[in-house]
Amino acid sequence: MSKPRYDEQEDQSRHAAADEDCCEEMANRYGWQLVDVEPSNIPILKVDCVFAGETEFPKSYYETEKEED
């Protein structure tokens, strides 16, 4: 069973990726601290990148919030 994306007790976040190089690219792009790379149970995304703290991808440029009337 895989771990949750954000683990409060460990204060670490996990994001699936194709390989370790992708983890390093995520860390550099978003300024996250990469602390570990673990095998995942997803065939295509073979690793879980483990980052310090709670990490979330920024919203897409095309993603808009619904306006309330």
C-alpha positions in Angstrom: 0.0 0.0 0.0 1.4 3.4 -0.9 1.8 6.3 1.5 -0.4 9.4 1.4 0.7 12.2 -0.8 1.3 14.4 2.3 2.3 12.8 5.6 1.8 15.2 8.5 3.8 13.1 11.0 6.8 12.9 8.7 6.2 16.4 7.3 6.9 15.1 3.8 5.1 15.0 0.5 5.3 12.5 -2.3 4.7 12.9 -6.0 5.0 10.1 -8.5 7.5 10.4 -11.4 9.0 8.3 -14.2 12.5 8.3 -12.7 14.9 10.0 -10.3 15.9 12.6 -12.9 12.3 13.8 -13.0 12.4 14.1 -9.2 15.4 16.4 -9.4 13.7 18.4 -12.2 10.6 18.9 -10.0 12.8 20.0 -7.0 14.6 22.6 -9.2 11.6 23.9 -11.0 9.4 24.4 -7.8 12.2 25.1 -5.3 11.3 22.0 -3.2 13.8 20.0 -1.1 14.1 16.5 -2.4 14.9 14.2 0.5 14.4 10.7 -1.0 13.3 8.7 -4.0 11.3 5.5 -3.3 10.0 2.8 -5.6 6.3 3.2 -6.3 3.6 0.6 -7.1 2.6 2.4 -10.3 4.0 0.7 -13.5 4.4 3.8 -15.6 5.5 6.2 -12.8 8.1 4.0 -11.2 9.2 6.2 -8.4 7.8 8.4 -5.6 9.8 11.7 -5.1 9.8 12.5 -1.4 10.0 16.2 -0.6 10.3 18.1 2.7 7.2 19.7 3.9 3.8 20.1 2.2 4.2 20.6 -1.6 1.5 21.3 -4.2 1.9 22.0 -7.8 0.9 25.6 -8.8 -2.5 26.0 -10.5 -2.4 25.9 -14.3 -2.7 29.2 -16.2 -5.9 27.8 -17.7 -7.4 26.8 -14.4 -9.9 29.4 -13.2 -11.9 29.7 -10.1 -15.7 29.7 -10.6 -17.0 33.2 -9.8 -19.9 33.4 -7.4 -22.9 35.7 -8.3 
